[in-house]
Structure formats: C-alpha cells, structure tokens
C-alpha cells in the first residue's frame, strides 16, 4: 500500500514536471512563432490598407495595426507593427500604443510598449539602445524619425509611475508643443512589474507623395 502511494505520487510529480516544461516551452517558443506570424500578416495588411483610397479619419480600433516601427540598430530588416492598445491580446499581436497618448507626429507623447520575452519578443534588445539611436515610425502619409534622449536601461519606473505617459513627461498639466516618443518594456527578462523607459524627440518628418 505504501509503495503504491509513493509510486502514484512519483507519477503525478513526473506528469506535473512535464506539464510545466511544456508550458514554459510554449511561452518562450510557441508564442513567439504564432506572434511573429501574426505580426507579419499585420504588416502586410497595413501596407495593403495604405494603398487603398483614404478613408475618413477615425479613432483607431483596439487591436488594429496603426503604424510600422523600425529601429535601424536592430538591423535593416527589423520592422514591427504597432497596434492600438496595450492589453494582453494586443501585445501578443505586436507593439502596443497607449490609447490615451498622442499619435505619431502630433504634438505630445506617442507612447508604446512591447515584450522583451514571449510573444515574438519585439523589444528583446531594447535595453541595448543608447542616446542618439534612431527610431523610425511610418504611417499612411509620413515617415517620422525620432532620436533617443537616453538609454532605456538608465530609467526604471514602477507601474504607478504613469507620469512617463503624460503629454509632457515630468511636467504635470503642461500643454505639449512638440512631438515626442516614449518606449516602454519589462525591466527584467523574467516577469517583473517594473518598466524600462526611454524618451525620444522628433528630428525629421518625410511626407509621402
């Protein structure tokens, strides 16, 4: 009886271990495969939409791709879609735009967030960026080039520190006069509520013909 119980517990622990390994494998590999496929499709869908006759300007729907993001330091082929919203579903589809913040090129703070691990890890190398590195945002009618004011590894905030999303970060109530960009991601490669943050200012605007 005692041996049977021990053997049964051993089997249960083994199954639990296998299940845990499977879950970890899915989080770090499986979600990356599915998210990268989704991001590739969103990029193509967005470019197709840009080729269609322009539609009346409306507030972007949650989960909809709104811009394309390029970071030259990550390589010439690095390009990711930015979708509206920063919920779990949205961040599994690409980089997310905080809905309460400005859109690219507008006076104010265009703030975005992305995963460093799982779901395609679009911001996996974000902390490698340094002051002066460029971030390029393409919309239907323009390409905006921003330049980092500092490295995201130099600024870590708590979840309650929402001042980084303000129209003028660090100046409560101030009215923005210039476009800026804020990048946010997990401070640690493993689960952490802390966020690494970098600010950037607009240096060039190229209108599409």
ZATORDO-88268 format. One record per residue (C-alpha): x, y, z. Coordinates in steps of 0.1 Angstrom, whole numbers, plus 5000, padded with zeros to 4 digits. Layout:
N
+------+------+------+
:    X :    Y :    Z :
+------+------+------+
:    X :    Y :    Z :
...
+------+------+------+
This chain:
209
+------+------+------+
:    X :    Y :    Z :
+------+------+------+
: 5000 : 5000 : 5000 :
: 5028 : 5024 : 5010 :
: 5048 : 5016 : 4979 :
: 5018 : 5021 : 4957 :
: 5012 : 5055 : 4972 :
: 5048 : 5066 : 4967 :
: 5047 : 5053 : 4931 :
: 5015 : 5072 : 4924 :
: 5029 : 5104 : 4938 :
: 5060 : 5099 : 4918 :
: 5039 : 5096 : 4886 :
: 5019 : 5127 : 4895 :
: 5051 : 5147 : 4901 :
: 5066 : 5135 : 4868 :
: 5034 : 5145 : 4849 :
: 5034 : 5179 : 4866 :
: 5071 : 5184 : 4857 :
: 5064 : 5175 : 4821 :
: 5034 : 5198 : 4820 :
: 5054 : 5227 : 4834 :
: 5082 : 5222 : 4809 :
: 5056 : 5221 : 4781 :
: 5041 : 5254 : 4794 :
: 5075 : 5271 : 4796 :
: 5083 : 5258 : 4761 :
: 5051 : 5272 : 4748 :
: 5056 : 5306 : 4764 :
: 5092 : 5310 : 4752 :
: 5089 : 5293 : 4718 :
: 5053 : 5286 : 4708 :
: 5040 : 5322 : 4715 :
: 5070 : 5335 : 4695 :
: 5061 : 5315 : 4664 :
: 5024 : 5325 : 4665 :
: 5030 : 5361 : 4673 :
: 5057 : 5365 : 4646 :
: 5032 : 5351 : 4620 :
: 5006 : 5375 : 4632 :
: 5029 : 5405 : 4631 :
: 5040 : 5396 : 4595 :
: 5004 : 5394 : 4585 :
: 4995 : 5427 : 4602 :
: 5024 : 5444 : 4584 :
: 5011 : 5432 : 4550 :
: 4975 : 5441 : 4559 :
: 4986 : 5476 : 4569 :
: 5005 : 5482 : 4537 :
: 4976 : 5470 : 4517 :
: 4953 : 5493 : 4535 :
: 4976 : 5522 : 4528 :
: 4973 : 5515 : 4491 :
: 4935 : 5517 : 4492 :
: 4917 : 5551 : 4488 :
: 4920 : 5571 : 4521 :
: 4891 : 5566 : 4545 :
: 4877 : 5593 : 4568 :
: 4899 : 5597 : 4599 :
: 4886 : 5578 : 4628 :
: 4899 : 5568 : 4662 :
: 4918 : 5535 : 4658 :
: 4900 : 5504 : 4670 :
: 4917 : 5483 : 4697 :
: 4939 : 5457 : 4682 :
: 4942 : 5474 : 4648 :
: 4976 : 5480 : 4633 :
: 4982 : 5517 : 4630 :
: 5019 : 5522 : 4622 :
: 5051 : 5504 : 4614 :
: 5081 : 5507 : 4636 :
: 5118 : 5504 : 4625 :
: 5149 : 5506 : 4647 :
: 5180 : 5507 : 4625 :
: 5203 : 5495 : 4652 :
: 5184 : 5461 : 4653 :
: 5192 : 5455 : 4616 :
: 5180 : 5466 : 4581 :
: 5151 : 5441 : 4581 :
: 5138 : 5448 : 4616 :
: 5102 : 5461 : 4612 :
: 5072 : 5456 : 4635 :
: 5036 : 5467 : 4635 :
: 5022 : 5489 : 4663 :
: 4987 : 5481 : 4672 :
: 4962 : 5501 : 4692 :
: 4961 : 5491 : 4729 :
: 4984 : 5476 : 4754 :
: 4963 : 5448 : 4768 :
: 4974 : 5411 : 4768 :
: 4958 : 5404 : 4735 :
: 4972 : 5435 : 4718 :
: 5008 : 5429 : 4730 :
: 5006 : 5393 : 4716 :
: 5000 : 5408 : 4682 :
: 5028 : 5434 : 4681 :
: 5040 : 5465 : 4698 :
: 5011 : 5483 : 4716 :
: 5002 : 5520 : 4715 :
: 4989 : 5535 : 4748 :
: 4955 : 5548 : 4736 :
: 4955 : 5579 : 4758 :
: 4987 : 5592 : 4742 :
: 4993 : 5611 : 4710 :
: 4997 : 5596 : 4675 :
: 5029 : 5599 : 4656 :
: 5039 : 5634 : 4645 :
: 5013 : 5651 : 4667 :
: 5024 : 5675 : 4695 :
: 5025 : 5653 : 4726 :
: 5037 : 5619 : 4737 :
: 5034 : 5589 : 4713 :
: 5039 : 5561 : 4739 :
: 5043 : 5525 : 4730 :
: 5051 : 5492 : 4748 :
: 5064 : 5458 : 4738 :
: 5075 : 5424 : 4752 :
: 5112 : 5416 : 4758 :
: 5104 : 5379 : 4761 :
: 5075 : 5357 : 4748 :
: 5050 : 5367 : 4720 :
: 5077 : 5374 : 4695 :
: 5099 : 5395 : 4719 :
: 5098 : 5426 : 4697 :
: 5117 : 5447 : 4723 :
: 5141 : 5419 : 4733 :
: 5171 : 5442 : 4726 :
: 5156 : 5475 : 4736 :
: 5179 : 5480 : 4766 :
: 5209 : 5479 : 4741 :
: 5198 : 5512 : 4727 :
: 5217 : 5543 : 4737 :
: 5214 : 5581 : 4734 :
: 5213 : 5592 : 4698 :
: 5199 : 5559 : 4683 :
: 5170 : 5564 : 4659 :
: 5135 : 5550 : 4659 :
: 5115 : 5554 : 4627 :
: 5077 : 5554 : 4627 :
: 5059 : 5550 : 4594 :
: 5022 : 5560 : 4589 :
: 4999 : 5561 : 4559 :
: 5011 : 5596 : 4549 :
: 5045 : 5602 : 4565 :
: 5077 : 5587 : 4580 :
: 5088 : 5602 : 4613 :
: 5124 : 5598 : 4626 :
: 5129 : 5601 : 4664 :
: 5162 : 5603 : 4682 :
: 5167 : 5588 : 4717 :
: 5174 : 5612 : 4746 :
: 5189 : 5584 : 4767 :
: 5190 : 5546 : 4771 :
: 5160 : 5526 : 4785 :
: 5185 : 5508 : 4808 :
: 5190 : 5541 : 4826 :
: 5154 : 5547 : 4836 :
: 5133 : 5522 : 4855 :
: 5098 : 5530 : 4868 :
: 5071 : 5513 : 4889 :
: 5037 : 5506 : 4874 :
: 5022 : 5535 : 4893 :
: 5046 : 5559 : 4876 :
: 5023 : 5569 : 4849 :
: 5039 : 5603 : 4845 :
: 5060 : 5588 : 4817 :
: 5029 : 5587 : 4796 :
: 5019 : 5623 : 4802 :
: 5018 : 5647 : 4772 :
: 5049 : 5663 : 4786 :
: 5065 : 5638 : 4810 :
: 5077 : 5653 : 4842 :
: 5056 : 5684 : 4837 :
: 5020 : 5677 : 4850 :
: 4994 : 5698 : 4832 :
: 5018 : 5712 : 4807 :
: 5005 : 5716 : 4771 :
: 5027 : 5698 : 4746 :
: 5042 : 5719 : 4717 :
: 5064 : 5692 : 4701 :
: 5061 : 5656 : 4691 :
: 5079 : 5630 : 4712 :
: 5081 : 5592 : 4716 :
: 5082 : 5571 : 4747 :
: 5093 : 5534 : 4746 :
: 5085 : 5511 : 4775 :
: 5092 : 5474 : 4782 :
: 5098 : 5450 : 4810 :
: 5129 : 5459 : 4831 :
: 5138 : 5422 : 4836 :
: 5138 : 5393 : 4811 :
: 5117 : 5374 : 4836 :
: 5083 : 5386 : 4850 :
: 5087 : 5419 : 4867 :
: 5062 : 5448 : 4872 :
: 5090 : 5474 : 4867 :
: 5094 : 5491 : 4834 :
: 5124 : 5504 : 4815 :
: 5116 : 5536 : 4797 :
: 5133 : 5558 : 4771 :
: 5122 : 5591 : 4756 :
: 5129 : 5604 : 4721 :
: 5124 : 5636 : 4702 :
: 5113 : 5641 : 4666 :
: 5142 : 5651 : 4643 :
: 5128 : 5645 : 4608 :
: 5095 : 5642 : 4590 :
: 5092 : 5629 : 4555 :
: 5058 : 5633 : 4538 :
: 5048 : 5606 : 4513 :
: 5040 : 5618 : 4479 :
+------+------+------+
